[in-house]
Amino acid sequence: MRCRRREGSRSAPTLAHPVRLGGAAVRAVAVTVSMAGLVACGGGNGGPADASSPSHRATLPSATATLSSSASSTHGPASDVRKLLAARSKALMRADRPGFVGAIDKSATALLADQRTFYDNVRGASLASWTYTIDPKSAHRHDTKGAESWDYVVYTTYTFAGLPGQRAVVSHQVQVAERTNGWRITAITPKDTHTEPWDLGRTLSVRSGRVVVVGVDRSREELAKIRDQAAAAIPRVDDVWRGDWARGVVVVVPPDTSGAGELTGTENIASLAAVATGGSAVDASGAMQRWERVVVNPTAWQKMDSTGREVVLAHELTHVATGSLGAVPIWVSEGMADYVGWKDSGLSTRRIAQELGAEVRRGDLPDDLPVEADFRGEWVDQAYEAAWLAARYIAFRYGEDKLLAVYRGMADQPSTSKADQDRVLRSTLKVSRSAFLHGWRSYLQARLH
Ligand SMILES: [Zn+2]
């Protein structure tokens, strides 16, 4: 299951001038949520599927585990399987390759080969923890000839070094069979379409404090550069956001554009330089876990200059910082991210908002704030620029604190409807939504003419 959270995609032609410092080249901004298994979508910014808070839709694993008619009333060899998996995760963390693959049944040759590759791929990823938890209630017995065999839903929870609060959860269906030497794994099937960095190849990572950059087929030098740029973006986000967040990030740099597409579930990744993605899932204990990361599209990234990369990282890290909040209208999320990204860039408004500026100078002012569809279509450049200038207008006219208040107020609403936007604008800025639109349009006129 996969659902999209913040949408915002660049149209392909923007790559024709990728180092232009108009917003076009550097606003790379989709955020997806990849859900592990039995999970709720949401917690993001906009999109019809995101209206409710994830906590309201969390489903306990045991409540949705499928039990076929042949399921036993017992939990099968759950405690043996638990021990088998505990030994396996310990082996992974202490770099014991034979120990890790030792849990696999020797007759499952394809799975054995697959797990050896998995081990080699994941070892370079700067993991701090890797834990398997089985859902005993998901036990399903197979009536196979000869050996007894059971299926379980197994949750893998892992963290990267430096970021203990970012607990990612993925789930698999794991089949075990009894052998003379004990229970062994005979099949592992993902329960979701989630792609992890190690699914793409052998990982290499560089880390500094709370910034971890995990690359696949990338040079250490390139990863170190991105790590330093991401670290430099953190205080830029803090300068504006001042909220509670990890103050760190996992940046994934895949081998190529298609790898970035797989990691993010973003179809038109070719026109994106980087994408903030996140996920949330209920783990085996029933607790909702959330995690955020930034995926770099290496092809587009290489075409950008250092200022563009700084803007992109500050933009994406703003999405990471705000990722745990509820859904907000897309003009608020992208406006805030661009506000942070462009703040102190030293570039003029007219240069950053080239496309919208050209329209305004032709007398063509937008009637309303941009919505999801605008961030996907022909008007995408103007949509980002309009959102950015809405955030700037709030900061300019009412103060930066009010920009934060608007974001938080919107995130607390039950929906992103215009009625809910109106309520927030009235309570934070003391203006109706239509009065706000009027002020914003005048601001566009004044700044872009
Ligand atoms: Zn964005």
Boltz pocket constraint, residues with backbone or C-beta under 6 A from the ligand:
constraints:
  - pocket:
      binder: B
      contacts: [[A, 8], [A, 28], [A, 29], [A, 30], [A, 315], [A, 319], [A, 333], [A, 334], [A, 337]]
      max_distance: 6.0
